[in-house]
Amino acid sequence: MRRIVLSLAALGAIALSACSGGGSVLSFSNSSTPDRTLVEVVGTTNIARVLPGNSLPLSAVGARGPANGYVGGNSFTWSAALVTSGQYPINTGGVMKACSAVTITQSGTVVNYTTDFTQYLTIDPTNTANVIFTPPTSIPIPVGATQLTLPGTNPYCVVVSATPVGGSQANTGSITVAVVNPAGPEN
């Protein structure tokens, strides 16, 4: 009986050491490098929606293996970009809606507008796994454009990305945030 207990204890220790590196019980790799990054909304739901001028807390964690084992040492480089397409979740059931495009008028031609939104991220230098995204109340008109048009009552989207420090673009995780028009917050 003691041999069985010792064998089970040894097997448990081996399994725990395999998982502690972010791997799975079937992968005995002890690597602490994430193979992907998970970006989520901090709060009770993972619905990434925010009104212009309000804040949305986001968090990233490095993951490894088929069971998304968390990897320690979570330090990230963050970026954000206004996008012209994509989808965003409208509820916890996974229902998706299309993002609407912000447009600008340049030389009399209306074109979709994309730009860097990294300046609207607040990053804590002591804990770069967390950021606060605060979209502007109004998007500045870029140089050379005569008009910027928001998409009516439909939300426009910003993709917020986190890349592990020392990692590669292949390890980058992102989340699509819907910036909701106050005139149509249910969209």
C-alpha positions as CSV (number, residue, x, y, z in Angstrom):
1,M,0.0,0.0,0.0
2,R,2.9,2.4,0.8
3,R,4.4,1.8,-2.6
4,I,1.1,2.7,-4.3
5,V,0.9,5.9,-2.3
6,L,4.5,6.8,-3.0
7,S,4.0,6.1,-6.7
8,L,0.9,8.3,-6.8
9,A,2.7,11.1,-5.0
10,A,5.6,10.9,-7.4
11,L,3.3,10.9,-10.4
12,G,1.5,13.9,-9.0
13,A,4.7,15.8,-8.5
14,I,5.8,15.1,-12.0
15,A,2.4,16.3,-13.4
16,L,2.6,19.5,-11.3
17,S,6.1,20.2,-12.5
18,A,5.0,19.7,-16.1
19,C,2.1,22.2,-15.7
20,S,4.2,24.8,-13.8
21,G,6.1,25.7,-16.9
22,G,2.8,26.4,-18.7
23,G,2.8,23.1,-20.4
24,S,0.4,20.2,-20.0
25,V,0.7,16.9,-18.2
26,L,1.5,15.4,-21.6
27,S,4.2,18.0,-22.4
28,F,7.1,17.9,-20.1
29,S,8.6,21.1,-21.5
30,N,9.7,23.5,-18.8
31,S,9.6,26.5,-21.1
32,S,8.3,29.7,-19.6
33,T,7.9,31.5,-22.9
34,P,4.3,32.0,-23.9
35,D,3.2,30.7,-27.3
36,R,0.2,33.1,-27.3
37,T,-1.2,36.0,-25.4
38,L,-4.8,36.2,-24.1
39,V,-6.3,39.8,-23.8
40,E,-9.5,40.2,-21.8
41,V,-11.7,42.8,-20.3
42,V,-11.2,43.2,-16.5
43,G,-14.7,42.8,-14.9
44,T,-17.6,40.5,-14.7
45,T,-18.1,40.0,-18.5
46,N,-15.6,39.9,-21.3
47,I,-17.6,42.3,-23.5
48,A,-15.3,45.0,-24.8
49,R,-17.6,48.0,-25.2
50,V,-16.9,51.5,-24.1
51,L,-18.4,55.0,-24.6
52,P,-16.1,57.7,-25.9
53,G,-14.3,59.5,-23.0
54,N,-14.9,56.5,-20.6
55,S,-12.4,53.9,-19.7
56,L,-12.2,50.2,-20.2
57,P,-9.7,48.1,-18.2
58,L,-7.9,45.4,-20.1
59,S,-5.5,42.7,-19.0
60,A,-3.1,40.3,-20.8
61,V,-1.6,37.0,-19.7
62,G,0.9,34.8,-21.5
63,A,-0.4,31.2,-22.1
64,R,1.2,28.0,-23.2
65,G,0.0,24.6,-24.2
66,P,-3.3,23.2,-25.3
67,A,-4.9,23.9,-21.9
68,N,-3.9,27.6,-21.9
69,G,-1.6,27.2,-18.9
70,Y,-0.6,30.6,-17.6
71,V,3.0,31.6,-17.8
72,G,4.6,33.9,-15.2
73,G,6.6,37.0,-15.9
74,N,3.7,38.8,-17.7
75,S,5.3,42.0,-19.2
76,F,3.8,43.3,-22.4
77,T,4.2,46.0,-25.0
78,W,0.8,47.4,-25.9
79,S,-0.6,49.0,-29.0
80,A,-4.0,50.1,-30.3
81,A,-5.3,50.9,-33.8
82,L,-8.6,52.2,-35.3
83,V,-9.8,49.7,-37.8
84,T,-12.3,49.8,-40.7
85,S,-13.7,46.3,-40.4
86,G,-14.0,43.3,-38.1
87,Q,-16.6,42.1,-35.6
88,Y,-17.2,42.7,-31.9
89,P,-19.3,40.7,-29.4
90,I,-22.6,42.3,-28.4
91,N,-23.4,39.8,-25.5
92,T,-22.0,37.0,-23.5
93,G,-23.6,34.5,-25.8
94,G,-21.1,35.2,-28.5
95,V,-23.4,37.1,-30.9
96,M,-21.2,39.2,-33.1
97,K,-21.9,42.4,-35.1
98,A,-19.8,44.1,-37.8
99,C,-17.7,47.1,-36.9
100,S,-18.5,50.3,-38.7
101,A,-15.9,52.5,-40.4
102,V,-14.8,56.0,-39.5
103,T,-14.4,58.0,-42.8
104,I,-12.5,61.1,-43.8
105,T,-12.8,63.4,-46.8
106,Q,-9.5,64.1,-48.6
107,S,-9.5,66.1,-51.8
108,G,-13.2,65.6,-52.2
109,T,-12.9,61.8,-51.8
110,V,-14.4,59.9,-48.9
111,V,-12.1,57.1,-47.6
112,N,-12.0,54.8,-44.6
113,Y,-9.8,56.1,-41.9
114,T,-7.3,54.0,-39.8
115,T,-4.9,55.5,-37.3
116,D,-2.8,54.6,-34.3
117,F,-4.8,54.8,-31.0
118,T,-1.9,53.8,-28.7
119,Q,-1.9,57.3,-27.2
120,Y,-5.3,56.4,-25.6
121,L,-3.8,53.6,-23.6
122,T,-2.8,54.2,-20.0
123,I,-0.1,51.7,-19.0
124,D,1.1,51.2,-15.5
125,P,4.9,51.0,-15.8
126,T,5.1,48.7,-12.7
127,N,2.6,46.2,-14.1
128,T,2.5,46.2,-17.9
129,A,0.0,43.3,-18.0
130,N,-2.8,45.8,-17.4
131,V,-3.9,48.9,-19.3
132,I,-6.8,51.3,-19.4
133,F,-8.2,52.2,-22.8
134,T,-9.9,55.6,-22.9
135,P,-11.1,56.5,-26.5
136,P,-11.3,60.2,-27.2
137,T,-14.6,62.0,-27.0
138,S,-13.9,63.2,-30.6
139,I,-11.4,61.9,-33.0
140,P,-9.1,64.7,-34.3
141,I,-9.3,65.4,-38.1
142,P,-6.0,64.4,-39.6
143,V,-3.8,66.8,-41.6
144,G,-5.0,67.0,-45.2
145,A,-8.5,66.0,-44.5
146,T,-11.5,68.4,-44.5
147,Q,-14.0,66.2,-42.7
148,L,-14.1,63.2,-40.4
149,T,-17.4,61.3,-40.1
150,L,-18.3,58.8,-37.4
151,P,-20.6,55.9,-38.4
152,G,-23.9,57.2,-37.1
153,T,-25.3,55.2,-34.2
154,N,-23.2,52.1,-34.9
155,P,-19.9,51.5,-33.0
156,Y,-16.5,51.9,-34.6
157,C,-13.8,49.5,-33.5
158,V,-10.3,49.6,-32.1
159,V,-8.0,46.6,-31.9
160,V,-5.9,46.6,-28.7
161,S,-2.9,44.3,-28.9
162,A,-0.4,43.0,-26.3
163,T,3.0,41.5,-27.3
164,P,5.1,39.8,-24.6
165,V,8.4,41.7,-23.9
166,G,11.1,39.5,-25.5
167,G,8.4,37.7,-27.5
168,S,7.6,37.9,-31.2
169,Q,4.6,39.1,-33.2
170,A,3.5,35.5,-33.4
171,N,2.8,35.6,-29.6
172,T,0.7,38.8,-29.8
173,G,-2.8,38.7,-28.5
174,S,-5.6,41.2,-29.2
175,I,-9.1,42.2,-28.5
176,T,-11.6,44.2,-30.6
177,V,-13.1,47.0,-28.6
178,A,-16.4,48.6,-29.8
179,V,-16.5,52.3,-29.1
180,V,-20.2,52.8,-28.8
181,N,-22.0,56.0,-29.9
182,P,-23.9,57.5,-26.9
183,A,-26.9,58.1,-29.2
184,G,-27.2,54.3,-29.8
185,P,-25.5,52.5,-26.9
186,E,-27.6,49.3,-27.5
187,N,-25.8,48.7,-30.8
